[in-house]
Amino acid sequence: MKRYKVIRFQFDGRAAVLNQKISDDWETSVKDNWLDNKRKIKEEIIAEFGAINCFRKIQDFSDIDSDQPSLIAFHNQFMKQIANAYSFGAYYPALTGASSLGERILNHLVLKLREYFKATPEYQKVYRKNSFDNWDLAINTLESWDVLLPEAVATFRELKTVRNHSIHFNPETDENYKETALNSILLLKKIIRQQFSGFGAQPWYIAGTMGACYVRESFEDVPFVKEVVLPNCVKVGHLHSVERVGHQFQIIDEENYADISVTDERFKELVNNASKYDKNNLLIGGDGT
């Protein structure tokens, strides 16, 4: 009767607000509200990064786009620092940081998950090492283990190309480091959205649940899900609630669920219609039955 619900993730949606086009046909109160939100965000950015070149900093902040809800994993702290460096105007550090973080994520995944794959040919190539600077080895290994989703594999390979072109000496980097830094950051954010989303369409989530993501029961023992996704989750029934306690949110759950197993599809139905069910999971009709 219970599934794992994602409760720990990070995102910053301020760039999406700045990039939102305000239409002339919107109601005046709606337009005023959006303009006020934009003004407040711009003031926050100036306060954070300084008044010198503030308009350029606001534009750079907008260009790297909003974060997607991201699981708390190997990347959050450093991804924020990389984005801050770019917004401040430190483009080459942002470029090298994004390249290094891509490599760091690959290393974390191989080292954390390789014990699950001892019976595979790939394990023999990685079990003795404590770090990997060969992106192809790491990407191909994780692809063979079905750890990385296909779209994340493709994006990692794009980032590898940008990284190799930029990190190894290339005179062109002196001319296009800002553009390349932006590209590398957007590729890294794309990887995070594809593989580490806390609110997305990844195959380990039950599709169609409203307002939150729940892990499919059949994926609970999948190595990536077990080691990366589930630590950001709590197991709940469909009648749970979320309450604010001080500056934190707390899960409140019913204890007396029926002692039965349900499919993911049935759990989705229960979650999406929680107000129509009692704690014994019976559909409540208009007459209370």
Buried (B, 14 or more C-beta within 10 A) or exposed (E): BBBBBBBEBBBBEBBEBBEEEEEEEEEEEEBEEBEEBBEEBBEEBBEEBEEEEBEEBBEBBBBBBBBBBBBBBBBBEBBEBBBBBBBBBBBBBBBBBBBBBBBBBBBBBBBBBBEBBEEBEBBEBBEEBEEBEBBEBBBBBBBBBEBBBEEBBBBBBBBBEBBEBBBEEEEEBEEBBBEBBBBBBBBBBBBBBBBBBBBBEBEBBBEEBEEBBBBBBEBBEBBBBBBBBBEBBBBBBBBBEBEEEEEEEEEEBBEEBEEEEBEBEBBBBBBBEBEEBEEEBEEEEEEEE
